């Protein structure tokens, strides 16, 4: 069980328009092996970036239209949002250090724009 909330497609706009500015949606499926492997990494990063990046999961089996709208062709896919707009995407299993660097850069850029 992941620490990230599993949200429905209709909740994504409200979630990504959060006051924190930066949010990450993990597009996944319960049958996806790499998604299961990546879950502990995302849980750890959620704690590490608490207050800086909001994170949630969306099951693509339950949100096919949303996945299609974001161009999701493979999973896991991580979509990074700033103020409700998608700004970056990573597809496939990612290392913790790669994701730390990616999130740190996004947070820094967001802070510089404030």
N, C-alpha and C positions, 0 to 999 in steps of 0.2 A: 504494500500500500504506500502510495506516494504522499509526501507532505504537501505537494502542490494541489490546489483545488482543481477539480475536474469541472469545468464550466460548460454550459450549453452554448450553441452557436449564437443564439439571440442575446446572450450576456456579454459577448466579446466586445462590442462597441463601448459599452459602459465601462468594462474592465480596462480597456486600453486607453480610455480617455481620463484615466485617474489623475489626481493632482500630483503624483510623483513624477509624471512626465514620461518615464521609461517603463515599458512593460514587455514581457516576453510570453509568447504563447507556444507551447510544445504541442504540435500536431502529432498524434500517436494513434495506436490501435492496440487492443489487448493481445492480439495474436502476433504482434511484431517483436521478434527477439531483440534486435538492437534497441528498440524503445525501452524494453525491460532493463537492458544493461545500462542505459543512459539515465534511468530514473534516480538512482542514488546520487549521481553527480549533480543532477538538477536540484535535488533536495538539499544537498550541501551548499550549492550556490545560492539557493533561495535564502538560506540562513545567513550566508556571507554577505549578500547584497541587500539584506532586509532594510527597508527604508529608502533604498535607492532604485531598486528594480522590482516591480510587481511581476510575479510569475504564476501562470496557470497552465492547465492542460486542456486540450480539446480532442475528443475521440473522433477521428475522421469517419468512422463507421456511422456515427450519429450526426455528423455535420458535413456531409458530402458537398453541399452547395457552397458552404463557407470555404472548405478546402480548395475547391475548384476556383473560387473567386480570388484566392491568394496564390494560385498557381502551384498548389501542392501536388507533386507528381510522385514523390517517394517519401517514406517516413523512416525514422523520425525527421521532421522538419521543424526548425525553430525559427519563428518570425519575431523580430524585434520591432517594437512600435515606439514612436516618440509623439506624445500628444495626440494619440489616436491614429497616427499615420504609419504604415509599415515603412521601415527605413533600411532593413537588412534581413537576410535570411541565410540559414545554414542547413544543409541537407545531409543526412546520414549521421552515424555515430561520431561524436566529437569528444576530444580529450578535455579533461577538467581545465588544464592550463590554457588551452585554446579558447574555451568559453570564458574563463576569467579575463583573459586579455580582451576579448570581444566586448564583454559587458563593461569592463573598466573604461575602455575607449568610448563607448556609447554614453556612459555616465559623465565622463569628463567633457565630451563635446556638448552634452545637454547643459551642463553647468556653465560652460563658457558662453552659451547663447542666452543665458538668463540675465 
